[in-house]
Amino acid sequence: MKYKLLIILIYLIKFNTQAQLRESVIIKNDIFKVNYSEVLEQPVWLEYKVLCPNGKADRSGLNFYEVKGIHTSDDDDYSKNIWDKGHLAPAAAFNCNKETLRKTFSYLNSALQHKSLNRGVWNKLEEFERNLALFYEVRVRIEVLFEGDCKVLPSGATVPSSFIKIIKWGNREEKFLFPNSDTKKTKWQDYHVLK
């Protein structure tokens, strides 16, 4: 009897916690502003300004961390699959010092991103942003899209379908649309959206 009551209590606590997950939580820190969905366990959009285009802080020893009071993805969502912990506000744009760099390792700043996209054309476009930031103030907005039948991992996080990246510098604005899939043998310029 006690065992059955314990099971019911655990179920009620779990159900109540899931019912309280928020569709949208807006958080701003000193390096980015993010709209995070606790339901999807993913960011919905994120904005930042490139701060350190040629910083040299060492990222060794840094690991992603959860933020108290916000239900985010975690290590289980990225384990034994093709999804990288894709920094939306890139670590390399904030490597002025170890503390600033560490702030990019929050799960609020991490999206389930296909490893080919994250390590390939997305990374190359981040390099382009940092090169621009040597001459301009560079502001970036990333929109994380969940269109169609998005996969929900056994761990609970929803895999985005695609990403929009809008880069602003000087009086220019350029937009890119990337599928969350294998992007080998392509260039970041291939994803430019013409106005």
Secondary structure, DSSP 8 states (H G I E B T S, - for coil): -HHHHHHHHHHHHHHHHHHT--S-EEEE-SSEEEEEETTTTEEEEEEEE--BTT-----TT---B--TTS----GGGGTTSSEEEEESS-GGGBTTSHHHHHHTTBGGGEEEEEHHHHHTHHHHHHHHHHHHTTTS-EEEEEEEE--SS--B-TTS-B--SEEEEEEEETTEEEEEEEESS--TT--GGGGEE--
